Amino acid sequence: MNFLKNHPFAVEAFFESSLVLTFAVPKEQLENLIPECLVLDTFQGKWAFIAIAMVQTKDLRPKGLPKFMGNDFFLIGYRIFVRYKNKAGKNLRGLYILKSETNKKKMEIVGNIFTHYNYTTTDINQIEKPNTTEINSIKSNFKISVEKTDAEIALPENSPFADWKEARRFAGPLPFTFTYNENTKEVLVIEGVRENWTPAPVKIIDFHFEFLDSLNLQNSCLANAFVIKNIPYYWKKGKTERWK
């Protein structure tokens, strides 16, 4: 029944919000974290990137089913920016999955039947204050504070990007997500389709992610942070092809 994990049908949802933090890491430190079929999507030949996405979804369901059959989930994804050259010779930009979390056991169970994302369930707490929004988890040991402001936002300190236009090239999610079966040498490609996708820069006051610390990355830095709100989104049925 392992074929069920290959995204056997399209899935749709409404993104009430998607907050994505992207971290720049010297590329040598991420090369061993991706499979042989992928290459790092780099900047200036030096930097590779890890994105942490926090997405509040609404009415998530198989595409075509009515909204009332959907479910609302909070999803967290830890992904590496990569490229894959497919059989047709196209160079696809996308993400490789390191870790996935959700706030509901139902999403963990169903997600792990129909995907290779290896979901685990964790606690998610969202705290709205007059000037900040905080998202944290006791179990996963992470915390992020976002400033609410209408003022112009500067890039994070030490970001390798010169401006937000340059930074937006590395604003997740990207069009494709990749999974690799090392035994069969098969690549699973999942394409996401979005509308009116205009990421807005946000100011991060403070953050801590235990999972990021566990990777023991050196000289990494927050490169950018964006948010999008109220966007319809769907994932096409997965496609597999043999690599080499």
Secondary structure, DSSP 8 states (H G I E B T S, - for coil): -GGGGS--S-EEEEEEEEEEEEEEEEGGGTGGGS-TT-EE--BTTTEEEEEEEEEEEEEEEETTS-GGG-EEEEEEEEEEEEEEE-TTS-EEEEEEEEEEEES-HHHHHHHHHH-SS-EEE---EEEE-SSEEEEEETTTTEEEEEE---S-----TT-S-SSHHHHGGG-S--SEEEEEETTTTEEEEEEEEESS---EE-EEEEEEEHHHHHTT-SS-EEEEEEEEEEEEEEE---EEEE--
